[in-house]
Amino acid sequence: MASNIIRRTLATSATSPLKIGLIPADGIGKEVVPAARRVLESLSNGPKFEFVELEAGFEHFQKTGTALPKETITTLKNECHGAIFGAVSSPSHKVEGYSSPIVALRKHLDLYANVRPVVSVKSPAFPNQRELDMLIIRENTECLYIKQERLETDPKTGKKLAWAERKISEEACHRIGTMAFNMALTRQKLREQKPLAERIWKHNPRVTIVHKSNVLSVTDGLFRETVRSVKEQNLEKYGGVDMEEQLVDSMVYRMFREPEAFDVVVAPNLYGDILSDGAAALVGSLGVVPSANVGDEFVMGEPVHGSAPDIAGKGIANPIAAIRSAALLLEHMGYTEQALKMYDAVDAVLVDGSILTPDLGGKSTTNDVVDAVLRHL
């Protein structure tokens, strides 16, 4: 947990509402972010909220030529305690002057960790689902996502050459590794509050370091060595946390063959992005997987799914990932009790299985699912 965030938000909520920035951005983000807001507003015995609507996204870029307005950054930095981001429609081809606003926000706010829990729920929607309780922690600011690319012409052949630079720093690796080991301890404490028979993960807390240092010995080598050093240099605190490594290709294989073998998984930016999206297939849909972009001073919830332009505006987008992302936001701000209520309400809807959106095989609308979550609250 980011202790600076918790101290600041708990102190604020005692005297005034928490200000939460809402950035729906593109596509179904405009439907699922308001859904998450409805659930936050329905919480009892928790903080009071003040919401501020903010602009960003490819659609905003098409209208104004700017994907991330300065006003959005300034408001988040100077006025908001946290935020919820919807989805972005970044094109797969180069568009002159455009760059992803979510990547930029992570850098501007120093949200160096992308935290993505992937947890199974017994539901008629997922009859063959394996039991898993995995947390993927993705370094959020470096790797190939620094977007240092260039196009050249090969003087020998006259053909195009595309280059991309990759950045891995000891500082970023150390802080993401520290978060991984801290989260492993936190998860273990929460598990110990339940009887052993009710726990999905019944072993020592474990951190799995994902890399490809057998090929990328310098960059992935630094990631591997630095994350390992977090435990090795602080055995008094992390001695009870098991540590293992997986090459990223074998990690993909094992994740689908035996997902129950993993507790906390920590990876560089690109690997973490791919692994966490792939892991969504293990729990039914991208529409149920949340994430939080976490820094030392700020947290931004963000559903893992994209903007889904094929269903945007039809009222059938799955709001569960956004609601869970709002709960993650509260959890990292120190409001664990309210977050657990939201998680439990969502799980109850999934366990019941009668109100599901089409991505989960149902026929319900976005509002139907939100209404069902609110009833369970």
C-alpha positions in Angstrom: 0.0 0.0 0.0 1.1 3.5 -0.7 1.2 4.9 2.9 1.5 8.6 1.7 -1.8 8.2 -0.1 -3.5 6.6 2.8 -2.4 9.3 5.3 -3.4 12.1 2.9 -6.9 10.7 2.0 -7.9 9.6 5.5 -7.0 13.0 6.8 -8.9 14.8 4.1 -12.1 12.7 4.4 -12.4 13.5 8.0 -13.2 17.1 7.2 -14.2 17.3 3.5 -15.2 15.1 0.5 -12.6 13.1 -1.4 -12.3 14.6 -4.9 -12.2 11.9 -7.6 -11.3 12.7 -11.2 -13.4 10.8 -13.7 -11.9 10.3 -17.2 -14.3 8.2 -19.3 -12.1 8.8 -22.4 -13.3 6.7 -25.4 -15.9 4.1 -26.3 -17.5 2.2 -23.5 -15.5 4.2 -21.0 -18.3 6.7 -21.2 -20.7 3.9 -19.9 -18.6 2.0 -17.4 -17.1 5.0 -15.5 -20.6 6.4 -14.7 -21.5 2.9 -13.5 -18.6 2.8 -11.1 -19.6 6.3 -9.9 -23.1 5.1 -9.1 -21.7 2.3 -6.9 -19.3 4.7 -5.1 -22.1 7.1 -4.4 -24.2 4.3 -2.9 -21.6 3.3 -0.2 -22.7 3.8 3.3 -20.4 4.5 6.3 -17.6 5.6 4.1 -16.1 8.8 2.7 -18.1 11.4 0.9 -17.1 12.0 -2.7 -16.9 14.9 -5.0 -16.5 14.0 -8.7 -14.9 16.1 -11.4 -15.3 15.2 -15.1 -12.1 15.4 -17.1 -11.3 15.0 -20.8 -8.8 12.8 -22.5 -8.6 10.2 -25.3 -8.4 9.6 -29.0 -11.9 11.0 -29.6 -10.9 14.2 -27.8 -7.8 14.3 -30.0 -9.9 14.0 -33.1 -12.0 17.0 -32.0 -9.3 19.2 -30.6 -5.9 17.9 -31.7 -5.0 17.1 -28.1 -5.3 13.7 -26.5 -4.5 14.8 -22.9 -5.4 18.4 -22.1 -3.1 20.3 -19.7 -6.2 21.1 -17.6 -6.7 17.4 -17.0 -3.2 16.9 -15.7 -3.3 20.1 -13.6 -6.6 19.2 -12.0 -5.5 15.7 -11.1 -2.2 16.9 -9.6 -3.6 19.9 -7.7 -7.1 19.1 -6.8 -7.9 15.3 -6.9 -7.1 12.6 -4.4 -7.6 9.8 -6.9 -9.1 9.1 -10.3 -10.9 6.5 -12.5 -9.9 6.1 -16.1 -12.3 4.4 -18.6 -10.7 3.2 -21.9 -8.7 4.6 -24.7 -9.0 3.9 -28.5 -5.3 4.2 -29.4 -5.0 3.3 -33.1 -2.7 0.5 -34.1 -1.1 2.7 -36.9 0.8 5.9 -36.4 -1.3 9.1 -36.2 0.7 12.2 -36.5 0.6 14.2 -33.2 -1.2 11.5 -31.2 0.2 9.5 -28.3 -1.7 7.5 -25.7 -3.1 9.6 -22.8 -3.1 6.8 -20.3 0.6 6.2 -20.9 1.2 9.9 -20.5 -0.9 10.1 -17.3 1.2 7.3 -15.7 4.3 9.3 -16.4 2.9 12.7 -15.3 1.6 11.3 -12.0 4.5 8.8 -11.5 2.1 5.9 -11.3 4.9 3.4 -11.5 2.9 0.2 -10.7 0.0 -1.3 -12.5 -1.7 -3.7 -10.1 -4.0 -6.3 -11.6 -5.7 -8.9 -9.4 -7.0 -12.0 -11.3 -9.3 -13.9 -9.0 -11.7 -16.7 -9.7 -15.4 -16.7 -8.6 -17.6 -19.7 -8.7 -20.4 -18.8 -11.1 -22.7 -20.4 -13.7 -21.0 -18.1 -16.2 -17.7 -19.9 -15.7 -18.5 -23.6 -15.2 -15.0 -24.9 -15.9 -13.0 -22.2 -14.2 -9.9 -23.2 -12.2 -9.4 -21.7 -8.8 -6.8 -18.9 -8.8 -5.9 -15.9 -6.7 -3.1 -14.1 -8.6 -1.9 -10.6 -8.5 0.1 -9.3 -11.5 2.2 -6.2 -10.8 3.5 -4.5 -13.9 6.2 -1.9 -13.9 4.4 1.1 -15.5 6.8 3.7 -16.6 9.7 2.1 -18.6 10.5 -0.7 -21.0 9.5 -0.2 -24.6 6.7 2.1 -23.4 9.0 5.1 -23.3 8.1 5.2 -27.0 11.6 6.1 -28.3 11.2 4.8 -31.8 12.7 5.9 -35.1 12.5 5.0 -38.8 15.6 4.9 -41.0 16.6 3.8 -44.4 19.2 1.0 -44.7 22.0 2.5 -46.8 22.9 -1.0 -48.2 19.4 -2.1 -49.3 17.4 1.1 -49.4 14.7 -0.6 -47.3 13.2 0.8 -44.2 14.6 0.1 -40.7 12.5 0.6 -37.6 14.2 0.9 -34.2 12.8 1.0 -30.7 14.8 1.8 -27.5 14.1 0.0 -24.2 14.8 1.5 -20.8 15.2 -0.5 -17.6 16.5 1.4 -14.6 17.6 0.1 -11.2 15.4 2.6 -9.4 12.2 1.6 -11.2 13.0 -2.1 -10.7 13.7 -1.7 -7.0 10.5 0.2 -6.3 8.3 -2.3 -8.3 10.1 -5.2 -6.6 9.4 -3.6 -3.2 5.8 -3.2 -4.0 5.6 -6.9 -5.1 7.0 -8.2 -1.8 5.0 -5.8 0.3 1.8 -6.8 -1.5 2.7 -10.5 -1.0 2.8 -9.9 2.8 -0.4 -7.8 2.7 -2.3 -10.5 0.8 -1.0 -13.1 3.3 -2.3 -11.1 6.3 -5.8 -10.9 4.6 -5.8 -14.6 3.9 -5.0 -15.5 7.5 -8.2 -13.9 8.5 -10.0 -16.7 6.8 -10.1 -20.4 7.7 -7.5 -22.4 5.7 -10.3 -24.4 3.9 -11.7 -21.1 2.5 -8.5 -19.8 1.0 -7.6 -20.3 -2.6 -3.9 -19.8 -2.0 -2.8 -22.0 0.9 1.0 -21.7 0.8 3.6 -19.2 1.9 3.3 -15.9 0.1 5.3 -16.1 -3.2 6.7 -13.6 -5.6 7.4 -14.8 -9.2 9.9 -12.6 -11.2 9.2 -12.7 -14.9 12.0 -11.8 -17.4 13.9 -13.0 -20.5 17.4 -12.5 -19.3 18.7 -15.6 -21.1 18.4 -13.4 -24.2 18.2 -9.8 -23.0 21.0 -10.2 -20.4 21.6 -6.5 -19.9 18.0 -5.0 -19.6 16.1 -8.0 -18.3 19.2 -9.0 -16.4 19.1 -5.8 -14.4 15.4 -6.3 -13.7 15.9 -9.8 -12.4 18.9 -8.9 -10.3 17.4 -5.8 -8.8 14.0 -7.4 -7.9 15.9 -10.3 -6.3 18.0 -7.9 -4.3 14.8 -6.5 -2.6 14.4 -9.8 -0.7 18.1 -10.7 -0.4 18.9 -7.3 1.2 15.9 -7.4 3.6 15.5 -11.0 4.8 14.3 -9.9 8.2 11.1 -8.5 6.5 10.7 -10.7 3.4 12.4 -13.9 4.6 8.9 -15.6 4.8 8.1 -14.8 1.2 9.1 -17.5 -1.3 10.8 -16.2 -4.5 11.0 -17.8 -7.9 11.7 -16.9 -11.5 10.0 -17.6 -14.8 11.1 -16.8 -18.3 8.3 -14.9 -19.9 7.5 -17.6 -22.6 7.4 -20.4 -20.0 5.4 -18.1 -17.8 2.6 -17.8 -20.4 2.6 -21.6 -20.8 2.4 -22.2 -17.0 -0.1 -19.5 -16.4 -2.6 -21.2 -18.7 -1.7 -24.8 -17.6 -1.5 -24.2 -13.9 -2.6 -20.7 -12.9 -3.1 -21.8 -9.3 0.7 -22.0 -9.0 1.1 -18.2 -8.8 0.5 -15.7 -6.1 2.2 -12.3 -6.9 3.8 -12.0 -10.3 6.1 -9.0 -11.1 7.2 -8.1 -14.6 8.6 -5.3 -16.8 6.0 -3.1 -18.6 5.6 -5.0 -21.8 5.5 -8.5 -20.3 3.2 -7.4 -17.6 0.8 -5.9 -20.1 0.6 -9.1 -22.2 0.4 -11.4 -19.2 -2.4 -9.5 -17.4 -4.5 -9.2 -20.5 -4.0 -12.9 -21.2 -4.9 -13.8 -17.6 -8.3 -12.2 -18.1 -9.2 -15.3 -20.2 -8.8 -17.4 -17.1 -11.6 -15.6 -15.3 -14.1 -15.3 -18.1 -13.7 -11.9 -19.7 -11.7 -8.7 -19.9 -14.9 -7.2 -18.7 -14.4 -8.4 -15.1 -10.7 -7.7 -14.6 -9.7 -4.4 -12.8 -6.4 -2.6 -12.3 -5.0 0.3 -10.4 -2.2 2.6 -11.5 -0.4 3.2 -8.2 2.3 5.7 -7.2 3.5 7.0 -3.8 1.1 10.0 -3.9 -1.7 9.1 -6.3 -3.9 6.1 -7.4 -5.9 5.8 -10.6 -8.3 2.9 -11.1 -8.6 1.6 -14.7 -10.5 -1.4 -16.1 -8.3 -3.7 -18.1 -10.6 -3.8 -21.1 -10.3 -1.5 -24.1 -12.8 0.9 -25.6 -14.8 -1.8 -27.4 -16.1 0.4 -30.3 -18.2 -2.4 -31.6 -20.5 -2.3 -28.6 -20.1 1.4 -27.5 -23.4 3.2 -27.0 -25.4 0.0 -27.0 -25.8 -0.2 -23.2 -24.4 -3.7 -22.9 -20.8 -3.0 -21.8 -19.8 -5.0 -18.7 -19.3 -2.6 -15.8 -17.8 -5.1 -13.4 -14.1 -4.3 -14.2 -14.8 -0.6 -13.7 -16.6 -1.2 -10.4 -13.8 -3.4 -9.2 -11.3 -0.8 -10.3 -13.1 1.8 -8.2 -12.9 -0.7 -5.3 -9.1 -1.1 -5.9 -8.9 2.7 -5.8 -10.5 2.8 -2.4 -8.4 -0.1 -1.2 -5.2 1.7 -2.0 -6.5 4.9 -0.4 -7.0 3.1 2.9 -10.7 2.4 2.7 -10.5 -1.4 2.9 -13.9 -2.0 4.5 -15.7 -0.1 1.7 -13.6 -1.8 -1.0 -14.5 -5.2 0.4 -18.2 -4.4 0.3 -17.9 -3.6 -3.4 -15.9 -6.7 -4.1 -18.5 -8.8 -2.2 -21.4 -7.2 -4.0 -19.8 -7.9 -7.5 -19.0 -11.5 -6.5 -22.6 -12.0 -5.4 -23.9 -11.0 -8.8 -21.4 -13.3 -10.5 -22.2 -16.2 -8.2 -26.0 -15.7 -8.8 -25.3 -15.7 -12.6 -28.8 -14.6 -13.6 -27.8 -11.0 -14.5 -24.8 -11.0 -16.9 -23.8 -8.9 -19.9 -23.3 -10.6 -23.3 -19.6 -11.0 -22.9 -20.3 -13.5 -20.1 -23.1 -15.2 -22.0 -26.0 -13.2 -20.6 -28.5 -10.8 -22.0 -28.5 -8.1 -19.4 -27.6 -4.4 -19.9 -24.9 -2.3 -18.1 -27.6 -0.8 -15.9 -29.1 -4.2 -15.0 -25.7 -5.3 -13.7 -25.2 -2.0 -11.7 -28.7 -2.3 -10.2 -27.9 -5.9 -9.1 -24.6 -4.8 -7.5 -26.4 -2.0 -5.7 -29.0 -4.5 -4.3 -26.2 -6.6 -2.9 -24.6 -3.5 -1.3 
